[in-house]
Amino acid sequence: QVQLVESGGGLVQPGGSLRLSCATSGRSISSFYVMGWYRQAPGKERELVATITSGGVTVYADSVKGRFTISRDNAENTVYLQMYSLKPEDTAVYYCKSQTFLGKHGWGQGTQVTVSS
């Protein structure tokens, strides 16, 4: 059974940076068609932050372009989200998502990111 475990969240001041990690177990991330990061703020719907395909193609939400970078390390079975210039509106629970070539989805349990002075 595939498990996704996020880590790296925390409290950071505006303008600061964090790096989130999503470690997979039970299956190599190279076998997934796409891996992604999503976030959900209180009272809001879950939204896409960034995705990366097995071929390395990336997609970003407009709100994070130029500030966030998604990457994957197949050897470590880990997907990363490097976040710079964090803003209070980036505060949310961040979730890792996997999608197989057959379209099956999996989610991690989430990690809290709070941007506040």
C-alpha positions in Angstrom: 0.0 0.0 0.0 1.4 3.4 -1.0 1.8 6.0 1.7 2.6 9.7 1.3 4.1 11.4 4.3 4.6 15.2 4.3 7.0 17.1 6.5 8.7 20.4 6.8 5.8 22.6 7.7 5.9 25.1 10.6 5.6 28.8 11.6 7.6 31.3 9.6 7.6 35.1 9.3 6.5 36.9 6.2 9.3 36.9 3.6 10.7 33.7 5.0 11.2 30.3 3.4 10.4 26.7 4.0 10.9 23.4 2.2 8.3 20.8 2.3 9.0 17.1 1.7 6.7 14.3 0.6 8.2 10.9 1.1 6.6 7.9 -0.6 6.7 4.3 0.6 5.4 1.2 -1.0 6.0 2.4 -4.5 8.7 4.3 -6.3 7.7 7.9 -7.2 9.2 7.3 -10.7 6.2 5.0 -11.3 3.7 7.9 -10.7 2.5 9.9 -13.7 2.3 13.1 -11.6 3.1 14.3 -8.1 1.7 17.5 -6.7 1.2 19.8 -3.8 -2.1 21.2 -2.9 -3.2 23.4 0.0 -6.3 24.2 1.9 -6.8 27.3 4.0 -9.5 27.6 6.7 -12.9 28.1 5.1 -11.6 27.6 1.6 -11.5 24.8 -0.9 -8.4 22.8 -1.5 -6.4 24.3 -4.4 -3.5 23.3 -6.6 -0.1 24.7 -5.7 2.3 22.9 -8.1 2.6 19.6 -9.9 5.5 17.7 -11.6 5.2 14.9 -14.0 7.4 11.8 -14.4 9.0 13.7 -17.2 9.8 16.7 -15.1 7.1 19.0 -16.5 6.0 21.5 -13.9 2.8 23.5 -13.4 2.3 26.3 -10.8 -0.6 28.2 -9.5 -0.3 31.9 -10.5 -0.2 32.9 -6.9 3.1 31.0 -6.3 4.9 31.4 -9.6 8.4 32.8 -9.1 8.3 32.0 -5.3 7.8 28.2 -5.1 9.7 25.4 -6.8 8.6 21.8 -7.0 11.1 19.1 -7.6 11.4 15.3 -7.3 14.3 13.0 -6.3 13.5 9.6 -7.6 16.4 8.0 -5.8 15.0 9.3 -2.5 11.4 8.7 -3.4 10.7 12.2 -2.3 9.0 15.3 -3.8 9.9 18.7 -2.5 8.3 22.1 -2.5 10.7 24.9 -1.9 8.9 28.0 -0.8 10.4 31.5 -0.8 9.1 35.0 0.0 6.2 33.5 2.0 3.1 35.6 2.6 0.4 35.4 5.2 -2.0 34.2 2.5 0.2 31.1 2.0 -1.0 29.9 5.4 -2.7 26.6 4.9 -2.4 22.9 5.3 -0.3 21.6 2.5 -1.0 18.1 1.0 1.0 15.9 -1.2 -0.9 14.1 -4.0 0.1 11.2 -6.3 -1.5 10.1 -9.5 -0.8 6.9 -11.3 -0.8 6.5 -15.1 -4.2 4.8 -14.7 -5.5 7.9 -12.8 -5.6 6.5 -9.3 -5.0 9.2 -6.7 -3.5 9.2 -3.3 -3.1 11.9 -0.6 -0.9 12.5 2.3 -2.1 13.6 5.7 -1.0 17.2 5.3 1.5 19.5 7.0 0.6 22.9 8.4 2.3 26.0 7.1 1.7 29.3 9.1 3.1 32.6 7.9 2.8 35.2 10.6 4.8 37.8 12.4 
